[in-house]
Amino acid sequence: MRNYIVFLKKELLESLKTYKLLIMGAVFLFFGMLSPLTARFMPDILKLALESDPSMAGMDFSFMTEPAAFDSWAQFYSNVGQMGLVALVIVFSGMLSSEVSKGTLTIMLSKGLSRSAVILSKFTSAVIIWTGSFILSALIAWGYTAYLFESGVHSLLFAMFCLWMFGVFLLALTALAAVVTVKGYACMLSVGAIVILMNIINIIPAVGKYNPVSLSGTSISLLNDTITPRTMYPALVVSVIGTVAFTMLAVLVFNKRKAAKKAAFLAAATAVCMVLTVFIGEDIPRQISLDRHVISEKIIIGEGTEWELHGILTIPKNADGKVPAVVLVHGSGAHDMDETIFDNKPFRDIAEYLSENGIAVIRYNKRSLTHGLIMSELNGLTVWEETIEDAILATAILKSDPRIDEDRVYILGHSLGGMLAPRIHVMGGDYAGIIVLGGSPRFLLDISTEQVMVLAAVTDDEDEKADILASHKNLTDEFELIIIISDEEVKNTIFPHWGNMGYYWKDLYENPVSLYLEQTTVPMFVMQADDDVQVLTDIDFAMYQELLSAKDNVTFKLYPGLNHLFMPSAGRDISEIMDEYRIKSHVAPQVLSDINVWINDN
């Protein structure tokens, strides 16, 4: 320990003499000042440059929005997270080369200085200089940002910690490369090659969220609340493990014995395998298990039409006879086949579980996702074009498959899909049973009105509250006109607040869920999450129970502690619903099991 402290002091003094400390401080001071100033003035400079170009005469530049605090920190991340980290590696890539070439290190080692103390003190010195430079840069950027911009950002300290941790990880990697290569330029090239490789494999979803590179790029999304701090935990854990592992390996490799070098590289390989198994293995073992029990086939809904949609049919492998099957129907919005919401994929969870347990499942991209731009230009659009037609086409694929029992094809609709499931059944689906997952028998506009009232009630800013209420009043006032004029008038009218979607809402109003519930005689399973803040237990679930009370083939079940995705709830209200859905989770096992049991019993 004494040797370590003495050599650490020597390293810090040496960094003053060799101007490392001065260079690092100056570089990061510059980045700290440059980032907010660039964010503040670059749009004005760009606008002036464009306005002075004769070819741009008459162009409207209103699309260039006023910069905000987020833009300043985005510049900071761009400068420090790229050029700053390059400077860090360049400055410290020669941490061994100069002393080795001069022979001073050999003299110190011959006088009893331990090899461990050399590496650890050099690494610690580099971390201290990096930390001081980074804090200086961040404080300067914070001061200028606070002065130039009014609005703030989310999770700033945690985002800064992520970037700092990646710098520490790079220093550990640099220390190992310096020991292995000895030469400064070779060290720098080695680290560069490894970082490039890490960026290449970062495109693989199963790897990307655990890749330390994410700390210098993805974590910027923390600032505008696109992701939560929880999203960065895997990459942080891997970075800490990598930092410790690389530092220990550098110490081992610096021992000149060949056996130690071999052991070090074997340890590195083992560490990499362990990281892959523990972290990336969350998805890989699941996929291996799925491939053992399930056949996954790509399908196309509406093949040969202008509305082709890609999808997947998962069917049990080695099934004994024909199997039952389920069509999954999305909620409102432009969803992919997994009904992906941030990191959550409820339809994938349902499909894989059911298929591993003997039930085929078909899921597909929603038409509004694949053909949304064309659909947005259609007058007279209804839920038939958006949802119903594709669900019926998917059902036809199942019923024509010789491996499927055509008399045991079911529909599972989530949210809006659950509301429409009885209508899809009546309009041609002809299912053996209907599963409603977080649906409602109410008119969508009534649900929206209630959500707006709740949102307004929890909004503290009076101006923002007034805007919310005024906007909704404009919609409801306009809708009173939509429901009394003719269908043709609605189809051919662009409304100030509804645009060309007037007929979509009129169709929903004139085709209430209750109408199709009355016409449905097949078994139904109505499932409700008790912590759902979008459709409510005491209103929507209770209304289903009332409307279906005369039917003896309907099952109702309430799930405490789950949200609208039927995943564990974090207890957030309607104003924080996006934060709720950013938390990565899976559909609750009890929900999956109940769906499986109900299908087999019906």
matplotlib code that plots the C-alpha trace (Angstrom):
import matplotlib.pyplot as plt

x = [0.0, 2.8, 4.5, 1.1, 0.6, 4.1, 4.0, 0.5, 1.9, 4.7, 2.2, 0.2, 3.3, 4.5, 1.1, 1.8, 5.3, 4.3, 1.3, -1.2, -3.3, -3.1, -4.1, -7.0, -8.2, -8.0, -9.7, -12.6, -13.0, -13.3, -16.0, -17.9, -18.0, -18.5, -21.5, -24.1, -22.8, -23.1, -26.7, -27.7, -26.2, -25.8, -29.5, -29.1, -25.9, -27.4, -30.5, -28.4, -26.3, -29.4, -31.1, -28.0, -28.2, -30.1, -31.4, -33.1, -35.0, -38.6, -38.1, -40.0, -37.6, -40.3, -39.4, -36.2, -37.4, -35.9, -33.1, -33.6, -31.5, -31.7, -30.0, -27.1, -26.6, -27.0, -24.0, -22.1, -22.7, -21.6, -18.4, -17.3, -18.7, -16.9, -13.9, -13.4, -13.1, -10.8, -8.6, -8.7, -7.4, -4.7, -3.4, -3.1, -2.2, 1.5, 1.2, 3.9, 5.8, 7.9, 9.2, 9.9, 11.8, 13.8, 14.5, 13.3, 10.6, 13.2, 15.3, 12.3, 11.2, 14.8, 14.6, 11.6, 8.6, 5.9, 4.4, 0.9, 1.6, 2.8, -0.3, -2.8, -1.3, -1.1, -4.8, -5.8, -4.0, -5.7, -9.1, -8.5, -7.4, -10.4, -12.8, -11.5, -11.6, -15.1, -16.5, -14.9, -16.4, -19.9, -19.9, -19.0, -21.7, -24.2, -23.5, -23.8, -26.9, -28.6, -27.8, -28.8, -31.8, -34.9, -36.2, -34.4, -33.8, -34.5, -32.0, -29.0, -26.8, -27.4, -26.8, -23.5, -22.5, -23.1, -20.8, -18.2, -18.4, -17.7, -14.6, -13.4, -14.1, -12.0, -9.1, -9.1, -9.1, -6.3, -4.3, -4.6, -3.7, -0.7, 0.6, 0.1, 1.4, 3.9, 4.1, 1.8, 0.5, -0.2, -2.1, -4.2, -5.0, -5.9, -8.4, -9.8, -10.3, -12.1, -14.4, -15.2, -16.1, -18.3, -20.1, -20.7, -22.2, -24.2, -26.8, -27.8, -30.7, -29.8, -26.3, -26.9, -28.6, -25.6, -22.9, -20.8, -20.8, -24.5, -23.3, -21.8, -24.7, -28.0, -28.0, -28.5, -32.1, -32.4, -32.3, -35.6, -37.2, -37.3, -35.8, -35.6, -32.4, -33.4, -32.7, -29.0, -28.4, -27.3, -24.7, -23.5, -23.1, -21.1, -18.9, -18.1, -17.3, -15.2, -13.3, -12.4, -11.5, -9.4, -7.5, -6.8, -5.7, -3.3, -1.7, -1.4, -0.1, 2.5, 4.0, 6.5, 6.1, 4.5, 2.3, 0.8, 0.1, -1.6, -3.6, -4.6, -5.9, -7.8, -9.3, -10.4, -12.1, -13.8, -15.0, -16.4, -18.2, -19.6, -20.9, -22.5, -24.1, -25.4, -26.5, -27.1, -28.4, -31.7, -32.9, -30.7, -31.8, -35.4, -34.9, -33.2, -36.1, -38.6, -36.8, -37.0, -40.8, -42.1, -42.0, -42.0, -43.1, -43.2, -46.6, -48.1, -51.6, -53.5, -50.9, -51.3, -53.3, -52.1, -52.2, -49.8, -48.6, -45.7, -46.4, -45.4, -47.2, -45.9, -47.1, -46.2, -43.6, -44.4, -48.0, -50.2, -53.0, -54.5, -54.0, -56.1, -55.1, -55.4, -55.4, -53.9, -55.5, -53.7, -54.8, -55.1, -52.1, -49.5, -48.2, -45.8, -46.6, -45.3, -47.4, -44.0, -44.3, -40.7, -38.9, -42.2, -43.6, -46.9, -47.9, -44.6, -44.9, -48.4, -47.5, -44.4, -46.0, -49.1, -47.2, -44.8, -48.0, -49.7, -51.6, -50.7, -50.7, -50.7, -49.5, -48.8, -47.9, -50.8, -51.9, -51.5, -47.8, -47.0, -49.3, -49.9, -49.0, -51.4, -54.1, -53.8, -54.8, -58.0, -61.4, -63.9, -61.4, -63.0, -61.9, -62.7, -59.7, -57.6, -58.2, -61.1, -60.3, -56.8, -57.9, -60.4, -57.7, -55.4, -58.2, -58.6, -54.9, -55.3, -58.4, -56.9, -53.8, -54.1, -52.2, -54.9, -58.2, -60.5, -63.3, -61.0, -59.7, -60.0, -59.5, -57.6, -57.9, -56.0, -57.4, -59.1, -58.6, -60.6, -63.4, -63.5, -63.2, -67.0, -67.5, -64.7, -66.4, -69.8, -68.4, -66.8, -64.2, -66.6, -64.4, -64.7, -64.2, -63.3, -60.7, -60.9, -57.7, -58.1, -61.0, -64.0, -67.7, -67.7, -67.4, -63.7, -64.4, -66.1, -63.0, -60.8, -63.0, -62.6, -58.8, -58.6, -60.5, -58.2, -55.1, -56.4, -57.1, -53.5, -51.9, -50.6, -49.9, -53.2, -52.3, -51.5, -54.7, -56.7, -55.1, -55.9, -59.6, -60.0, -58.5, -60.8, -63.9, -63.1, -63.1, -66.3, -68.1, -67.1, -68.1, -71.7, -71.8, -70.2, -72.9, -75.8, -74.7, -74.8, -72.1, -71.1, -70.7, -68.5, -66.4, -65.8, -65.2, -61.8, -62.7, -60.6, -59.9, -60.7, -59.1, -60.3, -61.0, -64.6, -66.1, -63.8, -65.3, -68.9, -68.6, -67.5, -70.3, -72.9, -71.5, -71.3, -69.5, -72.8, -74.4, -72.0, -71.9, -75.6, -75.0, -72.2, -73.1, -69.6, -67.6, -65.9, -63.1, -63.0, -59.7, -59.1, -55.9, -56.9, -54.2, -55.1, -55.5, -56.7, -59.7, -61.1, -62.2, -65.1, -66.4, -65.4, -65.0, -68.2, -70.0, -68.9, -70.2, -73.6, -73.9, -73.0, -74.8, -77.4, -74.8, -73.6, -70.6, -68.6, -65.7, -64.5, -61.2, -59.5, -55.7, -54.5, -51.2, -51.1, -51.3, -52.9, -50.1, -51.0, -47.5, -46.5, -47.7, -45.5, -48.6, -48.4, -51.3, -52.5, -50.1, -47.2, -48.4, -45.4, -43.0, -45.0, -44.6, -40.9, -40.2, -39.2, -41.3, -43.3, -46.9, -47.7, -47.3, -50.8, -52.3, -50.6, -51.5, -55.2, -55.4, -53.9, -56.3, -59.4, -58.6, -58.1, -61.3, -63.4]
y = [0.0, 2.4, 1.8, 2.4, 5.8, 6.9, 6.0, 7.6, 10.9, 10.6, 10.0, 13.0, 15.2, 13.8, 14.7, 18.3, 18.2, 16.5, 18.8, 15.9, 17.7, 21.0, 19.4, 17.5, 20.5, 22.8, 20.4, 19.7, 23.3, 24.1, 21.5, 22.7, 26.2, 25.2, 22.9, 25.4, 28.2, 25.9, 24.9, 28.5, 30.2, 27.6, 27.8, 31.6, 31.2, 28.5, 30.6, 33.6, 31.5, 30.0, 33.4, 34.8, 32.1, 33.3, 29.8, 29.9, 33.1, 33.0, 29.8, 29.6, 28.9, 28.6, 24.9, 25.8, 25.7, 27.7, 25.7, 24.4, 23.0, 19.6, 20.8, 22.1, 18.8, 16.9, 19.0, 18.2, 14.5, 14.8, 16.7, 14.9, 11.5, 11.5, 13.9, 14.1, 10.4, 10.2, 12.8, 10.8, 7.6, 9.6, 11.3, 8.1, 5.6, 6.2, 5.6, 3.0, 3.6, 6.6, 5.0, 1.7, 3.4, 5.5, 2.6, 4.4, 1.8, -1.0, 0.9, 1.4, -2.2, -3.4, -1.3, -3.2, -1.3, -3.9, -4.3, -4.2, -0.7, 0.5, -0.4, 0.5, 3.9, 4.7, 3.7, 5.6, 8.7, 8.6, 8.2, 11.2, 13.4, 12.2, 12.8, 16.3, 17.3, 15.8, 17.6, 20.9, 20.5, 19.5, 22.5, 25.0, 23.5, 23.6, 27.2, 28.4, 26.2, 27.6, 31.2, 30.7, 28.4, 28.3, 24.8, 21.9, 18.2, 14.9, 12.7, 14.9, 13.6, 10.0, 10.7, 12.4, 9.4, 7.0, 9.0, 9.3, 5.5, 4.8, 7.0, 4.9, 1.7, 3.1, 3.9, 0.3, -1.0, 1.5, 0.3, -3.3, -2.4, -0.4, -3.4, -5.8, -3.6, -1.3, 1.1, 4.2, 4.2, 0.4, 0.9, 3.7, 1.7, -1.4, 0.6, 2.3, -1.1, -2.5, 0.5, 0.3, -3.4, -2.6, 0.0, -2.5, -5.2, -2.5, -2.8, -6.3, -5.6, -8.5, -7.0, -3.3, -2.8, -4.4, -2.8, -0.2, 1.9, 2.7, 4.8, 7.3, 7.4, 5.9, 7.5, 10.9, 9.8, 10.1, 13.8, 14.1, 11.2, 8.9, 6.1, 5.6, 5.2, 1.5, 1.0, 1.8, -0.6, -3.6, -1.5, 0.0, -3.4, -4.7, -1.6, -2.0, -5.7, -4.8, -2.1, -4.4, -7.3, -5.2, -3.6, -7.0, -8.4, -5.5, -6.3, -10.0, -9.4, -6.9, -9.8, -10.9, -14.7, -16.3, -18.5, -15.4, -14.0, -17.2, -17.3, -13.7, -14.2, -17.3, -15.3, -12.6, -15.2, -16.7, -13.3, -12.5, -15.8, -15.2, -11.7, -13.1, -15.9, -13.8, -10.6, -11.3, -14.7, -13.1, -13.5, -16.3, -19.2, -18.1, -18.3, -21.7, -23.0, -21.6, -23.2, -26.6, -26.5, -24.0, -23.6, -19.9, -19.1, -15.8, -15.0, -12.2, -10.9, -9.7, -11.1, -9.7, -6.7, -3.1, -3.6, -6.5, -6.9, -9.0, -11.3, -14.5, -17.8, -19.7, -23.3, -26.1, -28.4, -32.2, -31.6, -34.7, -33.8, -30.5, -27.7, -24.7, -21.2, -17.6, -14.3, -11.4, -8.0, -4.7, -1.8, 1.7, 3.2, 2.1, -1.2, -3.8, -7.6, -7.7, -4.7, -3.1, -0.3, 0.9, -2.3, -4.2, -6.7, -8.1, -9.9, -11.7, -12.8, -14.2, -15.8, -17.6, -18.8, -20.2, -21.8, -23.5, -24.9, -26.3, -23.4, -21.8, -18.0, -15.5, -11.9, -9.3, -5.6, -3.3, -1.7, 1.8, 1.0, -0.4, 1.8, 4.7, 7.5, 6.3, 5.6, 9.1, 10.5, 8.3, 9.9, 7.6, 5.5, 3.2, 0.5, -2.0, -0.8, -0.2, -3.4, -5.6, -6.7, -7.8, -9.8, -11.7, -12.3, -13.6, -15.9, -17.3, -18.2, -20.1, -21.9, -23.0, -24.4, -28.3, -28.2, -26.0, -27.2, -24.8, -25.2, -24.0, -20.6, -17.8, -14.1, -12.2, -8.4, -6.0, -2.6, -1.3, -4.8, -6.2, -3.6, -4.6, -8.4, -9.1, -6.9, -8.8, -12.1, -11.0, -9.5, -12.7, -14.0, -16.7, -17.6, -20.5, -17.9, -14.3, -13.0, -9.4, -8.1, -4.6, -3.6, -1.4, -1.4, 2.4, 4.8, 5.7, 9.5, 9.0, 7.2, 10.0, 12.6, 10.9, 10.6, 14.3, 15.3, 13.2, 14.6, 18.2, 17.5, 16.4, 19.3, 22.0, 24.6, 26.5, 27.6, 24.0, 22.8, 25.4, 24.4, 20.7, 21.4, 23.9, 21.5, 18.7, 21.0, 21.9, 18.2, 17.4, 20.4, 19.5, 15.9, 17.0, 18.2, 15.1, 12.7, 14.7, 15.3, 12.6, 10.0, 11.5, 14.9, 13.6, 11.6, 14.6, 17.2, 18.2, 19.3, 21.9, 19.6, 16.1, 16.5, 13.7, 11.3, 12.4, 9.4, 7.1, 8.4, 8.5, 4.8, 3.9, 6.0, 4.3, 0.8, 0.6, -2.4, -3.3, -4.0, -6.8, -8.2, -8.8, -10.8, -12.9, -16.4, -18.0, -18.2, -15.0, -14.3, -10.7, -9.9, -6.6, -5.3, -3.6, -0.9, 0.0, 3.8, 3.7, 1.4, 1.3, -1.6, 0.2, 1.6, -0.5, -3.9, -3.3, -2.4, -5.6, -7.6, -5.8, -6.1, -9.8, -10.8, -12.8, -15.0, -18.1, -18.7, -15.6, -15.7, -12.5, -12.1, -9.2, -9.0, -6.9, -5.0, -5.1, -2.2, -1.9, -4.1, -6.7, -6.3, -5.3, -1.8, 1.0, 2.8, 5.8, 8.0, 8.9, 11.9, 9.5, 6.7, 6.8, 6.5, 3.4, 1.8, 2.5, 0.1, -3.2, -6.1, -9.1, -10.1, -11.6, -15.4, -15.8, -14.0, -16.2, -19.4, -18.3, -17.7, -21.1, -22.9, -21.0, -21.9, -25.6, -25.6, -24.0]
z = [0.0, 0.9, -2.5, -4.2, -2.5, -3.1, -6.8, -7.1, -5.8, -8.2, -11.1, -10.2, -10.0, -13.3, -14.9, -14.0, -15.4, -18.7, -19.0, -19.0, -16.3, -18.1, -21.5, -20.0, -18.1, -21.1, -23.4, -21.1, -20.1, -23.8, -24.3, -21.2, -22.7, -26.3, -25.8, -24.5, -26.7, -29.8, -28.8, -28.3, -31.3, -34.0, -35.1, -35.5, -37.5, -39.7, -40.3, -41.3, -43.6, -45.3, -45.6, -47.3, -49.9, -53.0, -53.7, -50.3, -50.9, -49.7, -47.7, -44.4, -41.5, -38.8, -38.6, -36.8, -33.2, -30.3, -28.6, -25.1, -22.2, -23.7, -26.9, -24.7, -22.9, -26.2, -27.5, -24.3, -24.8, -28.4, -27.6, -24.4, -25.3, -28.6, -29.0, -25.2, -24.8, -27.9, -26.2, -23.0, -24.7, -26.6, -23.5, -21.4, -24.1, -23.4, -19.7, -19.9, -23.1, -22.1, -18.8, -20.6, -23.4, -20.9, -18.6, -15.5, -14.8, -14.8, -12.3, -9.9, -10.2, -9.5, -6.2, -4.9, -6.3, -6.9, -10.3, -8.9, -7.4, -10.8, -12.7, -10.0, -9.3, -13.0, -13.4, -10.3, -11.4, -14.8, -13.1, -10.8, -13.7, -15.8, -12.9, -12.2, -15.9, -16.4, -13.3, -14.4, -17.9, -16.5, -14.1, -16.8, -19.1, -16.3, -15.5, -19.1, -19.7, -16.6, -17.8, -21.5, -21.2, -19.0, -19.2, -17.5, -18.2, -16.5, -14.7, -15.4, -12.6, -13.5, -17.2, -16.3, -14.1, -17.0, -19.3, -16.5, -15.9, -19.6, -19.3, -16.4, -18.4, -21.3, -18.9, -17.6, -21.2, -22.0, -19.1, -20.2, -23.8, -22.6, -20.7, -23.6, -26.4, -24.5, -27.4, -27.1, -30.7, -30.6, -27.3, -28.9, -32.1, -30.0, -27.8, -30.9, -32.7, -29.6, -29.3, -33.0, -32.6, -29.6, -31.6, -34.4, -32.2, -30.4, -33.3, -32.0, -29.5, -27.3, -26.9, -27.1, -23.8, -22.0, -24.0, -22.2, -25.3, -24.6, -21.6, -24.0, -26.4, -25.3, -21.8, -23.4, -23.8, -20.0, -20.4, -22.3, -20.3, -23.3, -21.2, -17.4, -15.3, -15.0, -18.7, -18.2, -15.2, -17.3, -19.2, -16.0, -14.3, -17.3, -17.3, -13.6, -14.1, -17.2, -15.3, -12.5, -14.8, -17.2, -14.3, -12.7, -16.0, -16.6, -13.2, -14.1, -17.6, -16.3, -14.5, -17.3, -16.7, -19.7, -17.5, -16.0, -19.4, -20.5, -17.3, -17.8, -21.3, -20.2, -17.4, -19.9, -22.1, -19.1, -17.9, -21.4, -21.4, -18.0, -18.9, -22.1, -20.1, -17.2, -19.0, -22.7, -21.7, -20.6, -24.2, -25.6, -23.3, -23.9, -27.6, -27.3, -25.2, -27.7, -30.7, -28.9, -28.5, -31.1, -34.9, -35.9, -39.4, -41.2, -42.7, -44.7, -43.9, -47.0, -49.4, -52.9, -51.8, -51.3, -47.5, -47.0, -43.4, -42.1, -39.1, -37.3, -36.8, -33.8, -33.6, -31.1, -32.4, -32.6, -31.6, -31.3, -33.8, -34.6, -32.1, -31.0, -32.2, -31.2, -33.2, -31.3, -32.0, -30.9, -29.0, -30.4, -32.1, -34.6, -33.1, -34.4, -34.1, -30.5, -29.5, -28.4, -25.9, -25.1, -23.9, -23.2, -25.7, -24.3, -27.5, -27.8, -24.2, -24.8, -28.1, -26.9, -23.7, -25.4, -28.2, -25.8, -24.1, -27.1, -28.6, -32.0, -32.2, -35.1, -34.6, -37.2, -37.6, -37.5, -40.7, -39.2, -38.6, -42.0, -44.1, -41.7, -44.1, -46.8, -44.3, -42.9, -46.3, -46.5, -46.0, -44.6, -42.6, -39.9, -37.6, -40.4, -42.4, -39.3, -37.5, -38.3, -41.9, -41.0, -38.0, -40.2, -42.8, -40.1, -38.9, -42.4, -42.5, -39.3, -40.3, -43.6, -42.0, -41.7, -38.4, -36.8, -35.4, -37.3, -34.8, -32.0, -33.2, -30.6, -30.6, -27.9, -28.1, -25.9, -25.1, -28.3, -29.7, -26.8, -27.4, -31.1, -30.5, -30.4, -33.5, -35.3, -34.3, -35.6, -38.9, -40.0, -37.5, -36.2, -33.2, -30.7, -27.9, -27.2, -24.7, -23.7, -22.2, -20.7, -22.9, -22.3, -23.4, -23.4, -26.3, -26.7, -26.5, -23.1, -21.9, -23.3, -21.6, -18.3, -18.7, -19.7, -16.5, -14.3, -16.1, -15.6, -11.9, -11.3, -13.3, -11.1, -13.8, -14.3, -17.9, -18.9, -17.2, -19.1, -22.4, -21.8, -21.0, -23.9, -26.4, -25.3, -25.4, -29.0, -29.9, -28.1, -29.5, -33.0, -32.4, -31.7, -35.3, -36.7, -35.3, -36.7, -40.3, -43.0, -43.5, -46.9, -45.4, -42.6, -45.1, -47.3, -44.6, -43.0, -39.5, -37.7, -34.7, -36.0, -39.5, -41.8, -38.9, -38.3, -39.9, -37.9, -34.7, -36.0, -37.0, -33.4, -32.0, -34.2, -33.5, -29.7, -28.1, -26.3, -29.7, -30.5, -27.0, -27.3, -30.6, -29.1, -27.9, -27.7, -24.4, -23.3, -20.9, -19.6, -17.9, -16.0, -14.3, -11.0, -11.3, -14.9, -15.1, -18.7, -18.4, -14.9, -12.7, -11.1, -14.4, -17.4, -15.8, -13.8, -17.1, -18.7, -15.8, -16.0, -19.8, -19.7, -16.5, -18.4, -20.1, -18.3, -20.5, -19.5, -17.1, -15.3, -13.5, -11.8, -11.4, -8.4, -8.8, -12.6, -15.1, -18.5, -20.1, -17.5, -16.1, -12.5, -11.7, -10.4, -9.1, -11.3, -12.3, -15.8, -16.0, -15.6, -17.7, -20.1, -17.2, -16.1, -19.5, -19.8, -16.9, -18.6, -17.5, -18.8, -18.8, -15.4, -15.3, -13.7, -16.7, -19.2, -17.3, -17.0, -20.8, -21.5, -19.0, -20.3, -23.9, -23.1, -21.0, -23.8]

ax = plt.figure().add_subplot(projection="3d")
ax.plot(x, y, z, "-o")
ax.set_aspect("equal")
plt.show()
